[in-house]
């Protein structure tokens, strides 16, 4: 078991990672611009091909390939392009189509809400209980420090449902429903967020489940088959994104932190917390691209502003730094990390032992 390095070692650890970050940012340039523009072109070709084949989907093979290509397009749009662009990784290009503060993606989640809940809250307070709302999403109990409630018995079922509807959960996340229920905030304070969500919902439903299905009627593919193809593509994107995110944040070895742990936090302590609060999974180039390079979640949390396609180059150096300072570097196969996250979900769905015992005492005395 790794022992926590002393304060001086943590600062030295952070210093080496900061030096690596600065070294890499100094190299960012034309290669990165070429990569993201090439990826955007491929994503658009995949969407055109997918939607085109769905409109010719009176042949089963055309429909199937259309669904696959549209799924790939939506995954690339959200994960390799949208998520990374909104982190500011390509702001250096001064391309209005790839600016972090104005980028719009193919998702029901409002970009402004994402920038607030993900870029600021999650990346600033990673795994700090009570501050990082992404840790458990207000629905799951994922650590001993989180209070157990009866609803947590069913969180494996909730996870399955949320995976299928992932973009909807992400889109509603900024409403802070758990804080409204507890009285911490008022419903009225979230009305602008709710209105923005409804506007995006209408556009999304109109595009995928009205406009293109109507075009399908004109081409002979049929309204239902085109709508079904769009639904399957959205669902594939949802399940894949949910799985990748769970592998990066909820494995058994991921650490959590109390609010006092990040008070007056130094840069070295921040790097240390980000490393302990993340997990990687192995994969080849295609796996990295299709996961938005979130297969390298540790590197993403350390360097969210570095173009993500550079993470495979950085990972061996980060792992070597972690090894020298005795800092855990949590990585494994996709199957291992996904299984570990599900195991954690199940483990914390059960009430603490003391609550089990008190419940048994109460039932036996009644």
N, C-alpha and C positions, 0 to 999 in steps of 0.2 A: 504493500500500500504506500502511495506517495505521501510524504510529509510536506506540510506547507513550508515553502521557503521563508526565510526571515525577510524583514522589511527591505534590507539592502539588496538582497537577491531579487526580490520582486521588482525593485526599481531598475536593476540592471537588466532583468528579463524584459521589462517594458521598453527600456532604452534600445535594446537590440531589435525589437519588433518595430519601434518607431523609425529606427535607421533603415530597416528593410522597406518600410512604407515609403519613406522619402526617396530612397534609391529607385524604387519602382515608379513612383509618380513622376520622377524626372525623366523616365524613359517613355512615358505615355505620349502618343502622337499619332502619326499617320497610320501605323499598323493597326491601332485600335479603331480609328475612324473607318478604315477599310473593312475591318471585321464586322462592326455593327451595321454598316450599310449593306454588306453582303448578307448578313443575317436577316435584315429587314426585307431585302429583295426575296430571299428564299421563303420567308414567312408569307409574303404576299402572293408569290407563285403557288405556294401550298394552298392558300385560301381560295385563289381563283380556280385552281384545279379541283379542289374539294367541292366547292359550291357548284362548279360547272358539271361535275360528274353526278352530283345529287340531282341537278335539274335534268339529267339524262338517266335518272335512276330507275327507269322502267326495266333495266337489266340488273339483276341482283349483284353481279360482280362490280358494275359501275357504281352502284349504291354503296357497296362495302368499301371500295377504294376511296370513294368520295368521303365517307365518314372518317376513314383513317387519315386522309390528307387534311380534312378540316380540323380533326383533333390535334394533329401535329401543329397546324397553324395557330390554333388557340393556345396551345402550350407554349410555343415559341413567343407569341405575342405577350403573354402574361409573365412568363418566367425568365426567358433569356433576354427579352427586349424591355418590356414595361417595367418590371421590378428593378432591373439594373439601371435603366435610364432615369427612373425617378429617384435613385440614390445619387444622382449627379455624376455618374461615372463618365458621361460623355458631354458634360457641359462645356468642356474645353473646346469642342468643335464649333460652338456658336451656331449650331444648326437649329433653327426654330422647331423642326420636327422632332428633335431629340433633346429638348431642354427639360430638365427635371421638374421645374415648377409649372410647366404648361402641358406636359405630355398627357395624352389621353389613350386609354387602352380598351381592349375588347373584354370588359368585365362589368358586372353590375355594381362593383365597388367604386365609389367616387374617388378619383385620384387625390383630392384634397383630404378626404378622410384617411386614405392610405398613408399619405405623407405624415399625418398627425399620429395615427395609432401605431404605424410600423416604423417609419423612419425616425420619429422623435421618441415616442414612448418606449417601444420595444428595444431599439438599438441603444438608447441611453440607459435604460434600467433593466437590461437583459436579466431575466430570472430573479429579479428583486421582488419578493412577494409583497403584494399590495401596491406596487408601482407598475410592474410589467403585466398588463392585462392580457397579453398574448400567452402568458404561462397559465394554461388551463382555460383561456378564453371565457372566463366567468361561468363555465359549464362543468369543467372537469376538476376533480381533486387529484393532484399529481405530486403531493409531498405530504409528509407527516404534519408539517406546520399549518397546512390548510385545514380548516374546520370541516369535519365530516357532516354531511346532511343525508337524509334518506334518499334523496334523488341520485346520489352518487352510486347507489347500488346498480343503477342502470346506465352508467356512463359508457360502457362498451357498446350498448345499443345506440346511445346518442352519437358516439363516434362514427358508427356505420352510417347513420342518417346524415351526419354533418359532412362526411366524405362525399356522399352523393350530391349534396347541396352546398358544397364548400363556398362557391363564390357568393351565395346568398348570406351565409354566415359571416363572411368577411365584409360584405356590403353593409350588414346590420351592426357590425362590431362597434362602430363609433357612436351608436345610440346609447351605449353604456346601460343596457337594460338592468343589469344587476345593481347599478348605483341608483337608478330610478326606483327600483323596488325597495332598496334600503333607505331611501329618503335622502341620500347624499347629494343628489342633484334633482332638479325638477323636470317634468316632462316638457314644460315650456322652453327650457334652455336648449332642448335638443330638436325643436321644431325645424330650424334651418337644415339640420342634418337629415331629418326625416323627409323634408320636401325634396332635397337634392337626391336622396335615394329613390323616391317615388318617380322622379323625372327620369333617372337612369333606368329604372325598372321598366317603365313604359317603352323607352327606346329599345331596350334589349329585347323585350317580348315582341315588339312590333317588327323588329328586324328579323329575328330568327324564327318566329312562329306565326307571322302574318305575311310580311312582304315576300320573302323567298318562297314560302309555301304557295302563295298566290302565283308567283312566277312558274312554280312547278306545275300548276294546273294548265298554264299556257303551253308549256313544253311537252306535256303528256306524262310527266313523272308523277303527278298527283300531289295534292295538298298534304295528305297525311304522310306520305313517304318522305317528303322533303322536311316537314316538321319533325318527324321521327329521327331523321338523320342529324338534324341540328341538335336535337335533344341528346342523342347518344354522344355526339362530339363534345357538347358541354359537360356531360357526365364524365366522360373519359378524362377531360381536362381537370375536373373537380377532384376526382378520386386520385389522380396522379399527383396533383399539387398538394393535396392533403397528406398523402403518404410521404412525400419528400419532406414536407415541413415537420411531420411527426418524427421522422428519422433524425432530423437536425436539432430537435429541441427537447424531446421527451424520453430519450433512452435511459436505461437504469443508471448509467454512470454520470448523467448530467447533474450538476450541482445547482442548488437554489441558495438565495441569500436574503438576509433580513435588511430592512431599511437602514439600520445603523451601520451595516457593512459598507454602504456606499456614501456615507456622509463624509465630506472633506476628502473624497477619493482622489488619489494621485493618478497620473497617467499610467504608471506602472501597475497600480492596483486595478485600474480599469481594464488593461490588457489581460491581466491575470483572471479577472472575473469573466471576461468574454470567452476566454479559452475554456474555462471550466464549465461554462454554461452552454456549450455547443458540442455537436457531434458530426463527424463526417461519415460518408460511406464510399467504398471503392467503386470504380467504374472506368470505362474507357471514354474516349472523346465524345462519342454519341451520348452516353449516359450523362456526362457533364453538361453538354449543351441542352439536352432535353430536361434536365433538372434546373436549368438556369444557373448552373454551376453552384447550386445549393447542396450538391453532393459534397462540397467543400465548405460547409457551414462555418467551421472554425475560422477559416481564412476570410469568409464573408463578414463575420462579426468583428474580426480584427481590422479589416480594411474595406469597409463598405463603399468607399469612394474610389477604389481602384477597379478598373474594368475587369469584370469577373472572369473573362476568358484567360486572364493571367494567373488565376488561382492555382491551376495544376503546376505551374512553374514555381510558385511560392510555397506550395504545401511541403515539399521535402525540406526546405530551409526552415519553415516554421516548426515542423516536427523535430528537426535537429536541435533547434533552440530550446524547445520544450524538454527534450531529453536531457540536455546539459543542465537545466535548472530544476529538474525533477518535477516538472509540471505535467499532469496527465494530458495525453493527446488521444482523445476518444475517437477511434475509427474502426471500421469493420465492413463486412459485406452489407449490401442493402438488406438482404434477408435477415441477417443477424440484428442489424439496427432496428429494422421494422418490428421484428419479434420482441426485441427488448422494450420498445416503446409501448407495444400492446401489453406486455407483461407488467409494465409500470402502471398502465391504465387500469388493469384488472386488480393489481395489488392494492391500490389506493381507493378502489371502489368499495372495499370492505371497511366496516367501522373499526376503529381502534379496539384493541383487546379489552380495555377497561369498559368500553361502551357495550361490547358483546356480553361481558360478565354482568354488568348492571341490568341489561335488558333481561338476561336469564333469571336474575334474582327477582326482578319485578314480576315476570310472568309466573314464576313458581309460587310467589306469595299471594297472587291474586286468585 
